[in-house]
């Protein structure tokens, strides 16, 4: 079995942090669907589902715009060298206020914490950002330049309608590496054509963007249903700029961890061993190099 890196998952404890996006009346899931997520998800829980799939390392991604959560994730990643349960967690994508003038100081503060050498990127989910022009703010683009200078990536978590703005920002900050989360939010209801496909092709022409096959946008999850989107992403980015993330435990709303990985393996089965290795391991290892050095 080829080595596997899970390039996108979460860990949380509702008793420690207020998970506001799991509160009542969410537009993206029902109360019944959200209920199973309103508990803690630990590194032990992660190991239970990931190790049987051959996962040897993971990237834990922020779920809150809260520096304390980023510090917690770094502390978990600090255990990677001692063989503890947290040993799976190799890299951290945290959160920083990119609109603030002290972005460099925020980064330095994180890097001075236990596990600070595992900080590999930042994210500010635009799907929850009320300002539709947030990425275009001069302060944000200045903050993105600071990330690039620090060798950190930025995670683009967007709806289809936000992709055009993402393309403009990516082009304006060529020194920052961007990771397009969840396949750029393809619209399952309208197919893999139209505005999504155009924006994906535009992003693919930007060498400072890689894409995550994550957040599967069909239910139930199906390699056949996802293939048109995968084919468009493969054509745009190639295997060397694609990686796989489970989006666990959110993905458990639609499929068990095992089923999700089986779907992605089925999608890439027709590629050469070297191409499969890039998508399963090599791209993530290169992008999140701080944690996998």
Backbone torsions as a table, in degrees:
resi	resn	phi	psi	omega
1	UNK	NA	132.9	178.2
2	UNK	-65.8	148.7	176.3
3	UNK	-61.6	147.7	-175.5
4	UNK	-131.3	132.9	169.8
5	UNK	-115.1	126.2	173.6
6	UNK	-86.7	105.1	-170.4
7	UNK	-86.2	5.9	-179.1
8	UNK	-164.2	107.1	172.3
9	UNK	-151.3	175.1	-177.6
10	UNK	-128.8	160.3	170.5
11	UNK	-138.6	140.2	177.8
12	UNK	-159.0	164.2	177.8
13	UNK	-139.6	104.8	-178.3
14	UNK	-59.7	-22.8	178.2
15	UNK	-72.7	-24.5	-177.9
16	UNK	-96.4	-32.3	-175.7
17	UNK	-135.1	142.1	178.3
18	UNK	-79.5	105.3	-179.5
19	UNK	-84.5	80.8	-172.5
20	UNK	-60.9	-32.3	-176.1
21	UNK	-77.4	-2.6	172.6
22	UNK	-105.4	11.1	179.4
23	UNK	-72.6	177.5	-177.0
24	UNK	-62.8	158.9	170.5
25	UNK	60.2	49.2	174.0
26	UNK	-86.3	140.0	-177.0
27	UNK	-73.5	-17.8	-172.1
28	UNK	-99.4	-5.6	179.5
29	UNK	-160.3	152.4	179.9
30	UNK	-82.0	167.8	176.7
31	UNK	-58.6	-42.0	-180.0
32	UNK	-63.8	-38.7	180.0
33	UNK	-70.2	-37.5	-175.7
34	UNK	-74.5	-26.7	-173.9
35	UNK	-53.2	-42.8	-179.5
36	UNK	-66.0	-17.8	-179.6
37	UNK	-86.9	-9.9	-175.0
38	UNK	-88.5	55.4	174.4
39	UNK	-148.3	172.8	179.1
40	UNK	-75.7	144.1	172.8
41	UNK	-124.8	113.7	-170.3
42	UNK	-107.9	174.1	175.9
43	UNK	-63.9	-31.3	176.5
44	UNK	-65.9	-41.8	176.3
45	UNK	-61.7	-42.3	178.5
46	UNK	-61.0	-47.5	-179.1
47	UNK	-59.9	-37.3	-178.7
48	UNK	-58.4	-37.1	-176.7
49	UNK	-97.4	-28.3	-172.5
50	UNK	-85.5	-42.1	-176.0
51	UNK	-59.0	-43.0	178.3
52	UNK	-61.4	-19.4	179.0
53	UNK	-90.3	5.6	180.0
54	UNK	82.5	12.2	-180.0
55	UNK	-70.7	126.2	-179.3
56	UNK	-109.0	-11.2	178.6
57	UNK	-163.2	153.3	-178.1
58	UNK	-137.9	163.8	174.7
59	UNK	-119.6	115.3	179.2
60	UNK	-90.7	135.8	-170.4
61	UNK	-120.0	143.1	-177.1
62	UNK	-58.3	148.3	173.8
63	UNK	-119.8	-9.5	-178.1
64	UNK	-135.5	148.4	173.3
65	UNK	-84.8	70.7	-169.9
66	UNK	-146.8	115.8	179.2
67	UNK	-56.8	-31.0	-179.4
68	UNK	-64.3	-36.6	177.8
69	UNK	-65.4	-41.1	178.7
70	UNK	-61.7	-41.9	177.3
71	UNK	-61.0	-40.9	178.0
72	UNK	-61.9	-42.4	-179.0
73	UNK	-66.7	-38.2	177.6
74	UNK	-63.8	-38.7	178.7
75	UNK	-63.9	-37.4	176.5
76	UNK	-64.8	-44.8	-179.4
77	UNK	-65.0	-26.9	179.5
78	UNK	-62.8	-21.6	-179.8
79	UNK	-78.1	-6.9	-173.6
80	UNK	-60.3	-29.9	-175.4
81	UNK	-84.0	-10.8	-176.5
82	UNK	-106.6	7.3	176.0
83	UNK	77.1	10.8	178.5
84	UNK	-73.5	178.9	-179.6
85	UNK	-55.2	-35.6	179.9
86	UNK	-69.6	-1.3	-179.4
87	UNK	-60.7	-23.2	176.3
88	UNK	-67.5	-33.2	-173.8
89	UNK	-80.8	105.6	-175.8
90	UNK	-97.0	-29.6	-174.1
91	UNK	-142.1	156.5	-175.3
92	UNK	-126.8	131.4	167.9
93	UNK	-108.6	108.3	-174.1
94	UNK	-103.2	-156.4	-178.8
95	UNK	-132.5	140.5	171.8
96	UNK	-141.0	153.5	177.1
97	UNK	-80.9	95.5	-176.4
98	UNK	-72.3	-11.0	177.9
99	UNK	-84.4	-11.5	-177.2
100	UNK	-84.8	153.1	-179.6
101	UNK	-76.3	-8.1	-174.4
102	UNK	-106.6	33.9	-177.1
103	UNK	-57.1	-42.4	-180.0
104	UNK	-60.8	-38.0	178.9
105	UNK	-69.4	-37.4	176.9
106	UNK	-60.5	-44.6	179.5
107	UNK	-62.3	-46.1	-179.8
108	UNK	-61.4	-37.5	177.9
109	UNK	-62.4	-44.0	176.3
110	UNK	-62.9	-43.3	-176.4
111	UNK	-66.5	-19.7	177.5
112	UNK	-85.2	-5.0	-178.9
113	UNK	-86.9	163.1	170.7
114	UNK	-54.7	128.5	-177.6
115	UNK	83.6	4.4	-176.6
116	UNK	-60.8	-25.3	177.8
117	UNK	-72.6	-6.9	178.6
118	UNK	-94.6	-2.5	179.0
119	UNK	-68.6	120.2	-174.0
120	UNK	-122.3	-11.1	-178.6
121	UNK	-174.3	176.2	177.2
122	UNK	-132.3	159.2	177.5
123	UNK	-146.1	143.9	171.5
124	UNK	-136.4	96.3	-172.7
125	UNK	-60.1	113.8	-177.5
126	UNK	-73.6	-17.5	177.5
127	UNK	-66.7	-16.8	178.3
128	UNK	-111.3	5.9	-177.3
129	UNK	-90.5	119.5	-176.7
130	UNK	-69.2	-23.0	-178.5
131	UNK	-86.3	109.9	-178.1
132	UNK	-66.1	-16.2	-179.0
133	UNK	-105.8	20.3	-174.8
134	UNK	-57.1	-45.2	-177.8
135	UNK	-64.2	-24.3	-177.8
136	UNK	-86.6	-6.7	-179.6
137	UNK	-61.7	134.2	177.6
138	UNK	-56.1	-37.7	-179.5
139	UNK	-65.7	-38.9	179.6
140	UNK	-66.0	-45.0	-179.4
141	UNK	-66.2	-33.1	173.8
142	UNK	-64.1	-42.6	177.9
143	UNK	-63.6	-37.1	177.7
144	UNK	-64.9	-35.6	176.7
145	UNK	-64.8	-37.3	177.3
146	UNK	-64.0	-42.3	176.5
147	UNK	-57.2	-46.5	-179.7
148	UNK	-60.3	-41.4	179.2
149	UNK	-65.1	-29.4	179.4
150	UNK	-85.6	-2.1	-179.2
151	UNK	77.2	22.1	-179.2
152	UNK	-105.7	146.0	177.4
153	UNK	-90.4	169.0	175.0
154	UNK	-128.6	129.6	-178.9
155	UNK	-87.0	122.5	177.1
156	UNK	-94.5	107.4	176.6
157	UNK	-111.8	101.4	-166.2
158	UNK	-133.9	158.8	165.8
159	UNK	-85.2	164.3	178.3
160	UNK	-53.9	-41.2	-175.7
161	UNK	-67.0	-14.9	-179.5
162	UNK	-96.5	-1.4	-174.9
163	UNK	-66.5	-38.8	-179.3
164	UNK	-60.5	-41.8	176.8
165	UNK	-65.1	-34.8	177.4
166	UNK	-65.5	-40.8	178.3
167	UNK	-59.6	-45.3	-179.1
168	UNK	-62.4	-40.5	-179.2
169	UNK	-70.3	-43.7	178.6
170	UNK	-56.8	-42.0	179.7
171	UNK	-68.6	-30.7	-176.6
172	UNK	-82.2	-15.2	-179.0
173	UNK	-127.7	69.7	-174.8
174	UNK	-67.7	-16.7	-178.7
175	UNK	-84.5	-2.5	178.9
176	UNK	-107.5	137.6	175.7
177	UNK	-89.1	127.9	-179.6
178	UNK	-109.8	140.0	172.5
179	UNK	-111.4	121.7	178.8
180	UNK	-85.2	107.9	-177.2
181	UNK	-76.2	150.2	168.0
182	UNK	53.3	37.9	173.8
183	UNK	61.7	19.0	180.0
184	UNK	73.7	21.1	175.6
185	UNK	61.3	53.1	-179.6
186	UNK	-62.6	141.9	-177.2
187	UNK	-81.9	101.9	-177.0
188	UNK	-59.1	-29.7	-174.4
189	UNK	-76.3	-20.9	-177.3
190	UNK	-115.5	-3.0	177.0
191	UNK	89.5	-176.9	-170.9
192	UNK	-94.9	25.5	179.0
193	UNK	-111.3	-168.6	173.5
194	UNK	72.9	-146.5	-173.2
195	UNK	-61.7	-36.9	179.6
196	UNK	-61.3	-49.2	-177.4
197	UNK	-62.9	-39.5	178.7
198	UNK	-63.0	-45.5	-179.7
199	UNK	-67.0	-37.6	178.2
200	UNK	-62.4	-43.0	178.1
201	UNK	-62.5	-41.1	178.3
202	UNK	-63.0	-43.7	179.0
203	UNK	-66.1	-36.4	178.9
204	UNK	-61.8	-27.9	178.3
205	UNK	-78.0	-7.2	177.5
206	UNK	-95.1	115.1	-174.6
207	UNK	-68.5	-14.0	-179.1
208	UNK	-94.5	25.0	177.2
209	UNK	-128.1	133.0	167.4
210	UNK	-121.3	161.9	-173.1
211	UNK	-127.0	140.9	176.5
212	UNK	-98.6	125.9	167.1
213	UNK	-80.2	95.2	-175.4
214	UNK	-155.7	170.8	177.8
215	UNK	55.8	50.8	-174.1
216	UNK	-45.5	131.7	-171.6
217	UNK	-102.9	27.1	171.8
218	UNK	-130.2	147.5	179.6
219	UNK	-139.4	124.4	-1.1
220	UNK	-69.4	159.7	-177.9
221	UNK	-63.5	137.2	-175.0
222	UNK	-154.1	127.3	177.8
223	UNK	-61.2	-39.1	-179.7
224	UNK	-63.9	-42.3	-179.6
225	UNK	-69.0	-32.7	-177.6
226	UNK	-84.7	-15.1	-171.7
227	UNK	-58.2	-41.0	178.8
228	UNK	-58.5	-37.9	177.7
229	UNK	-69.2	-44.1	179.0
230	UNK	-60.2	-43.7	-179.5
231	UNK	-61.2	-40.4	178.4
232	UNK	-65.6	-40.4	179.4
233	UNK	-69.2	-40.0	178.6
234	UNK	-63.3	-41.3	178.6
235	UNK	-66.1	-35.7	-177.0
236	UNK	-77.3	-41.1	-170.8
237	UNK	-110.3	-27.1	-174.0
238	UNK	73.2	161.5	-177.0
239	UNK	-59.3	-30.1	-175.9
240	UNK	-73.7	-8.6	176.7
241	UNK	-125.8	26.4	172.3
242	UNK	-121.9	144.9	174.9
243	UNK	-147.0	164.6	-175.3
244	UNK	-112.6	135.3	173.4
245	UNK	-132.2	140.2	-175.9
246	UNK	-76.1	-28.5	-168.7
247	UNK	59.4	24.0	175.1
248	UNK	-68.1	144.6	1.9
249	UNK	-88.7	-1.5	179.4
250	UNK	-58.3	-37.0	-179.0
251	UNK	-62.7	-20.5	-179.5
252	UNK	-67.1	-11.9	174.6
253	UNK	-66.1	-27.6	-177.1
254	UNK	-112.3	-25.8	-178.5
255	UNK	-164.2	149.3	173.2
256	UNK	-63.1	157.3	-179.1
257	UNK	-53.1	-45.2	-178.6
258	UNK	-59.2	-45.1	-179.1
259	UNK	-65.3	-38.0	179.7
260	UNK	-61.5	-46.2	-179.7
261	UNK	-68.0	-36.8	176.0
262	UNK	-60.2	-38.9	179.0
263	UNK	-63.2	-46.0	-179.2
264	UNK	-66.8	-38.5	177.2
265	UNK	-62.7	-38.4	177.8
266	UNK	-65.1	-38.9	-179.7
267	UNK	-61.5	-39.5	-173.8
268	UNK	-96.9	3.9	-172.7
269	UNK	-60.5	-28.2	-178.1
270	UNK	-81.5	-4.3	179.9
271	UNK	-84.8	165.1	177.9
272	UNK	-69.1	160.2	176.9
273	UNK	-55.2	-38.7	179.9
274	UNK	-66.7	-38.8	179.2
275	UNK	-69.2	-40.8	176.5
276	UNK	-62.3	-41.7	-180.0
277	UNK	-62.1	-37.7	177.9
278	UNK	-62.0	-45.4	-176.5
279	UNK	-71.6	-38.0	-177.0
280	UNK	-79.4	-27.3	-169.0
281	UNK	-143.2	-52.4	-167.8
282	UNK	-63.5	-44.2	-178.6
283	UNK	-62.6	-47.9	-179.8
284	UNK	-62.5	-39.6	-179.9
285	UNK	-62.8	-37.7	179.3
286	UNK	-73.4	-44.9	-177.2
287	UNK	-66.2	-43.2	-176.5
288	UNK	-105.1	46.2	-170.7
289	UNK	-59.5	-28.7	-179.6
290	UNK	-55.7	-40.6	-176.6
291	UNK	-84.8	-19.0	-173.7
292	UNK	-110.1	9.7	-179.5
293	UNK	-66.0	NA	NA
